[in-house]
Amino acid sequence: MNESPDLRIRVVHVGDTQLPQYATPLSAGLDLRAHLPGPVVLEPGERRLVPTGLHIELPAGHEAQVRPRSGLAYKHGITVLNAPGTIDADYRGDIGVLLINLGQAAFTIEPGERIAQLVVASYTRVEWAPVKDTAELAVSKRGEGGFGHTGTS
């Protein structure tokens, strides 16, 4: 397995939590940690922007996606409200994680706790090529079939 990184990202790391890390050699997401002065209680139905203390410089053509941690979602109902949250290449502020408690009980976020995942991905920018009518679009097997068109659950 290749041990060298595919991409180097400049980062300013405020606080004493560790930099985001991959949990396993084949993980796609880096674990983001809460940068908090003390524990924060998230009541059922409550949402809160939790800082991470990270400021990054992504290269052009890349974004970072903030995604929920499956364990927090499954065990406690804690998820990222705007998942996936997008960090654009020109953003330099603190990477905040918008958490919501969809569970039945209050949840305490501890300083340094792993609260989300960060996936860095490349993207393609588009230029629209307007046409006058849908008849000018290439024919496809699916056509205009939308929600539920295959009849499967």
BAKOLTOR-191647 format. One record per residue: residue number from 1; residue in three letters; x, z, y of N, C-alpha, C in turn. Coordinates in steps of 0.05 Angstrom, whole numbers, plus 5000, padded with zeros to 4 digits. Layout:
<sites>
SITE,nr,rest,n_xx,n_zz,n_yy,ca_xx,ca_zz,ca_yy,c_xx,c_zz,c_yy
SITE,NUM,ALA,X,Z,Y,X,Z,Y,X,Z,Y $
...
</sites>
This chain:
<sites>
SITE,nr,rest,n_xx,n_zz,n_yy,ca_xx,ca_zz,ca_yy,c_xx,c_zz,c_yy
SITE,1,MET,5017,5000,4976,5000,5000,5000,5018,5000,5025 $
SITE,2,ASN,5009,4985,5046,5024,4983,5071,5022,5009,5086 $
SITE,3,GLU,5045,5022,5092,5045,5047,5106,5047,5044,5137 $
SITE,4,SER,5054,5020,5146,5056,5017,5175,5028,5011,5187 $
SITE,5,PRO,5023,5019,5211,4997,5015,5223,4993,4985,5230 $
SITE,6,ASP,4968,4977,5230,4961,4950,5237,4959,4946,5267 $
SITE,7,LEU,4955,4968,5281,4951,4968,5310,4961,4994,5322 $
SITE,8,ARG,4976,4992,5343,4985,5016,5358,4968,5019,5383 $
SITE,9,ILE,4958,5043,5387,4940,5049,5410,4953,5072,5426 $
SITE,10,ARG,4956,5067,5452,4966,5088,5470,4944,5108,5474 $
SITE,11,VAL,4951,5134,5473,4931,5155,5475,4941,5178,5492 $
SITE,12,VAL,4924,5189,5508,4928,5215,5522,4911,5235,5507 $
SITE,13,HIS,4923,5256,5498,4909,5276,5482,4910,5303,5497 $
SITE,14,VAL,4887,5311,5507,4884,5336,5522,4876,5358,5503 $
SITE,15,GLY,4889,5381,5504,4881,5403,5486,4899,5406,5463 $
SITE,16,ASP,4892,5424,5445,4910,5431,5423,4899,5423,5395 $
SITE,17,THR,4878,5407,5395,4868,5397,5369,4887,5374,5360 $
SITE,18,GLN,4887,5368,5335,4904,5347,5325,4892,5319,5333 $
SITE,19,LEU,4909,5300,5334,4900,5273,5339,4882,5264,5317 $
SITE,20,PRO,4864,5245,5322,4847,5236,5300,4864,5225,5277 $
SITE,21,GLN,4855,5232,5253,4869,5224,5229,4850,5212,5208 $
SITE,22,TYR,4861,5196,5191,4845,5186,5168,4845,5207,5146 $
SITE,23,ALA,4822,5212,5134,4820,5233,5114,4833,5224,5087 $
SITE,24,THR,4832,5198,5082,4844,5187,5057,4859,5162,5064 $
SITE,25,PRO,4876,5152,5046,4891,5128,5052,4873,5103,5057 $
SITE,26,LEU,4849,5102,5046,4832,5079,5050,4808,5084,5068 $
SITE,27,SER,4808,5106,5083,4787,5111,5102,4787,5091,5125 $
SITE,28,ALA,4763,5082,5133,4761,5064,5155,4760,5079,5182 $
SITE,29,GLY,4749,5103,5181,4745,5119,5205,4765,5142,5208 $
SITE,30,LEU,4773,5146,5233,4790,5169,5240,4771,5192,5248 $
SITE,31,ASP,4777,5216,5239,4760,5239,5246,4765,5248,5275 $
SITE,32,LEU,4743,5249,5291,4744,5259,5318,4738,5288,5318 $
SITE,33,ARG,4752,5304,5334,4748,5333,5336,4737,5341,5363 $
SITE,34,ALA,4721,5363,5363,4710,5373,5387,4731,5387,5404 $
SITE,35,HIS,4732,5380,5429,4751,5392,5448,4734,5411,5466 $
SITE,36,LEU,4731,5436,5456,4714,5456,5469,4729,5481,5474 $
SITE,37,PRO,4722,5496,5496,4735,5521,5501,4725,5544,5483 $
SITE,38,GLY,4702,5540,5471,4691,5560,5452,4668,5547,5437 $
SITE,39,PRO,4656,5562,5418,4634,5551,5402,4611,5543,5420 $
SITE,40,VAL,4597,5522,5411,4573,5512,5425,4551,5510,5404 $
SITE,41,VAL,4528,5521,5411,4505,5520,5393,4487,5497,5400 $
SITE,42,LEU,4480,5481,5380,4463,5458,5383,4436,5465,5369 $
SITE,43,GLU,4415,5470,5385,4390,5477,5373,4375,5453,5361 $
SITE,44,PRO,4356,5457,5343,4342,5434,5332,4329,5417,5355 $
SITE,45,GLY,4333,5391,5353,4322,5373,5373,4340,5370,5398 $
SITE,46,GLU,4360,5387,5401,4378,5386,5424,4400,5365,5421 $
SITE,47,ARG,4407,5352,5443,4429,5334,5443,4450,5343,5463 $
SITE,48,ARG,4475,5336,5458,4496,5345,5476,4520,5326,5474 $
SITE,49,LEU,4532,5320,5497,4556,5304,5498,4580,5323,5493 $
SITE,50,VAL,4594,5318,5472,4616,5335,5464,4642,5320,5469 $
SITE,51,PRO,4659,5332,5486,4685,5318,5492,4704,5320,5468 $
SITE,52,THR,4722,5301,5467,4743,5301,5446,4771,5306,5457 $
SITE,53,GLY,4774,5303,5484,4801,5306,5496,4818,5282,5492 $
SITE,54,LEU,4806,5259,5484,4821,5235,5479,4815,5214,5500 $
SITE,55,HIS,4836,5201,5510,4834,5179,5529,4852,5157,5516 $
SITE,56,ILE,4841,5134,5511,4856,5113,5497,4858,5087,5513 $
SITE,57,GLU,4877,5071,5505,4882,5045,5517,4880,5024,5494 $
SITE,58,LEU,4856,5013,5490,4852,4993,5469,4862,4966,5479 $
SITE,59,PRO,4874,4950,5461,4882,4924,5469,4857,4906,5473 $
SITE,60,ALA,4860,4885,5490,4839,4866,5494,4830,4855,5467 $
SITE,61,GLY,4804,4850,5463,4794,4840,5438,4787,4861,5418 $
SITE,62,HIS,4789,4887,5426,4784,4909,5408,4764,4928,5421 $
SITE,63,GLU,4749,4942,5404,4731,4963,5413,4735,4986,5393 $
SITE,64,ALA,4726,5010,5401,4725,5033,5383,4696,5041,5380 $
SITE,65,GLN,4687,5045,5355,4660,5053,5350,4659,5082,5341 $
SITE,66,VAL,4642,5098,5354,4638,5126,5347,4615,5128,5328 $
SITE,67,ARG,4620,5138,5304,4599,5138,5283,4596,5167,5273 $
SITE,68,PRO,4572,5172,5261,4567,5199,5250,4585,5205,5226 $
SITE,69,ARG,4589,5230,5221,4602,5239,5196,4579,5244,5176 $
SITE,70,SER,4581,5232,5153,4560,5234,5133,4554,5262,5124 $
SITE,71,GLY,4575,5278,5121,4571,5306,5112,4555,5323,5132 $
SITE,72,LEU,4561,5320,5158,4545,5334,5178,4516,5325,5179 $
SITE,73,ALA,4512,5299,5175,4485,5288,5175,4469,5298,5151 $
SITE,74,TYR,4482,5297,5128,4468,5305,5103,4463,5335,5101 $
SITE,75,LYS,4483,5351,5108,4481,5380,5104,4467,5394,5127 $
SITE,76,HIS,4469,5383,5152,4458,5397,5175,4440,5381,5193 $
SITE,77,GLY,4437,5355,5188,4421,5338,5206,4434,5332,5232 $
SITE,78,ILE,4460,5335,5234,4475,5329,5258,4485,5300,5257 $
SITE,79,THR,4478,5284,5278,4486,5256,5278,4493,5248,5306 $
SITE,80,VAL,4504,5224,5308,4510,5212,5334,4485,5197,5344 $
SITE,81,LEU,4475,5205,5366,4450,5194,5376,4450,5165,5381 $
SITE,82,ASN,4471,5154,5393,4473,5126,5400,4491,5111,5380 $
SITE,83,ALA,4490,5118,5355,4508,5107,5335,4503,5077,5330 $
SITE,84,PRO,4523,5061,5329,4550,5069,5336,4554,5068,5367 $
SITE,85,GLY,4566,5088,5377,4574,5087,5406,4597,5069,5409 $
SITE,86,THR,4598,5053,5430,4619,5034,5435,4638,5043,5457 $
SITE,87,ILE,4663,5043,5451,4684,5048,5471,4697,5021,5477 $
SITE,88,ASP,4693,5012,5501,4704,4986,5509,4734,4988,5515 $
SITE,89,ALA,4748,4965,5513,4777,4964,5517,4785,4973,5545 $
SITE,90,ASP,4768,4971,5565,4775,4978,5592,4767,5006,5600 $
SITE,91,TYR,4756,5022,5581,4747,5049,5587,4771,5068,5584 $
SITE,92,ARG,4776,5086,5603,4798,5104,5602,4790,5134,5603 $
SITE,93,GLY,4764,5139,5605,4755,5167,5606,4756,5181,5579 $
SITE,94,ASP,4748,5206,5579,4747,5222,5554,4727,5209,5535 $
SITE,95,ILE,4734,5207,5510,4716,5197,5490,4697,5220,5483 $
SITE,96,GLY,4672,5217,5492,4652,5237,5487,4635,5228,5463 $
SITE,97,VAL,4625,5248,5448,4608,5242,5425,4581,5254,5431 $
SITE,98,LEU,4560,5237,5432,4533,5245,5437,4520,5254,5411 $
SITE,99,LEU,4520,5280,5406,4509,5291,5382,4480,5300,5386 $
SITE,100,ILE,4464,5298,5365,4437,5309,5365,4433,5324,5339 $
SITE,101,ASN,4418,5346,5341,4411,5362,5318,4383,5354,5308 $
SITE,102,LEU,4382,5339,5287,4356,5331,5275,4349,5350,5252 $
SITE,103,GLY,4364,5371,5248,4359,5390,5227,4338,5411,5236 $
SITE,104,GLN,4333,5430,5218,4313,5451,5223,4325,5476,5234 $
SITE,105,ALA,4352,5478,5233,4365,5503,5242,4386,5497,5263 $
SITE,106,ALA,4392,5517,5279,4413,5515,5299,4440,5509,5285 $
SITE,107,PHE,4457,5494,5298,4483,5488,5287,4504,5494,5308 $
SITE,108,THR,4525,5509,5299,4547,5516,5317,4570,5497,5314 $
SITE,109,ILE,4577,5484,5337,4601,5467,5337,4625,5484,5345 $
SITE,110,GLU,4644,5485,5328,4668,5501,5333,4689,5484,5347 $
SITE,111,PRO,4706,5496,5364,4728,5481,5376,4746,5469,5353 $
SITE,112,GLY,4753,5444,5356,4770,5431,5336,4755,5420,5312 $
SITE,113,GLU,4729,5425,5310,4713,5416,5287,4711,5386,5287 $
SITE,114,ARG,4712,5374,5263,4709,5345,5260,4679,5339,5264 $
SITE,115,ILE,4673,5323,5285,4645,5318,5293,4636,5289,5290 $
SITE,116,ALA,4654,5271,5287,4647,5242,5286,4671,5227,5275 $
SITE,117,GLN,4667,5201,5271,4688,5183,5263,4692,5162,5284 $
SITE,118,LEU,4717,5152,5286,4724,5131,5305,4734,5107,5288 $
SITE,119,VAL,4721,5084,5291,4730,5060,5277,4738,5040,5298 $
SITE,120,VAL,4762,5030,5297,4772,5010,5315,4769,4983,5302 $
SITE,121,ALA,4757,4964,5318,4751,4938,5307,4756,4916,5328 $
SITE,122,SER,4762,4892,5318,4764,4870,5336,4737,4858,5340 $
SITE,123,TYR,4733,4843,5361,4707,4830,5366,4712,4802,5378 $
SITE,124,THR,4691,4787,5377,4691,4760,5388,4672,4759,5412 $
SITE,125,ARG,4682,4749,5434,4664,4745,5458,4652,4718,5455 $
SITE,126,VAL,4627,4715,5465,4613,4690,5462,4608,4676,5489 $
SITE,127,GLU,4604,4651,5488,4595,4635,5510,4569,4621,5501 $
SITE,128,TRP,4547,4625,5515,4522,4613,5507,4522,4583,5512 $
SITE,129,ALA,4510,4568,5493,4507,4539,5495,4477,4534,5494 $
SITE,130,PRO,4463,4536,5517,4434,4533,5518,4424,4506,5508 $
SITE,131,VAL,4402,4507,5493,4388,4483,5484,4359,4487,5493 $
SITE,132,LYS,4343,4466,5493,4316,4467,5504,4295,4477,5484 $
SITE,133,ASP,4299,4474,5458,4278,4479,5438,4290,4489,5412 $
SITE,134,THR,4276,4505,5397,4286,4515,5371,4290,4492,5351 $
SITE,135,ALA,4278,4469,5356,4282,4445,5339,4311,4435,5341 $
SITE,136,GLU,4325,4443,5362,4353,4435,5366,4372,4453,5351 $
SITE,137,LEU,4362,4476,5341,4379,4494,5325,4381,4484,5296 $
SITE,138,ALA,4403,4489,5283,4407,4480,5256,4386,4493,5238 $
SITE,139,VAL,4376,4478,5219,4356,4488,5200,4369,4507,5180 $
SITE,140,SER,4356,4529,5174,4366,4547,5154,4345,4554,5134 $
SITE,141,LYS,4353,4564,5111,4334,4571,5090,4315,4593,5100 $
SITE,142,ARG,4325,4612,5114,4309,4634,5124,4289,4626,5146 $
SITE,143,GLY,4298,4608,5163,4281,4599,5185,4274,4622,5204 $
SITE,144,GLU,4248,4625,5210,4240,4646,5229,4231,4671,5215 $
SITE,145,GLY,4236,4674,5189,4229,4698,5174,4242,4722,5186 $
SITE,146,GLY,4226,4742,5194,4237,4766,5207,4234,4791,5190 $
SITE,147,PHE,4226,4812,5202,4223,4838,5188,4206,4836,5163 $
SITE,148,GLY,4217,4844,5141,4202,4845,5116,4196,4818,5103 $
SITE,149,HIS,4208,4797,5112,4201,4770,5102,4207,4765,5073 $
SITE,150,THR,4226,4781,5062,4232,4776,5034,4214,4791,5015 $
SITE,151,GLY,4198,4809,5025,4179,4824,5008,4191,4846,4992 $
SITE,152,THR,4217,4852,4997,4230,4874,4983,4230,4899,5000 $
SITE,153,SER,4232,4922,4987,4231,4948,5003,4258,4954,5013 $
</sites>
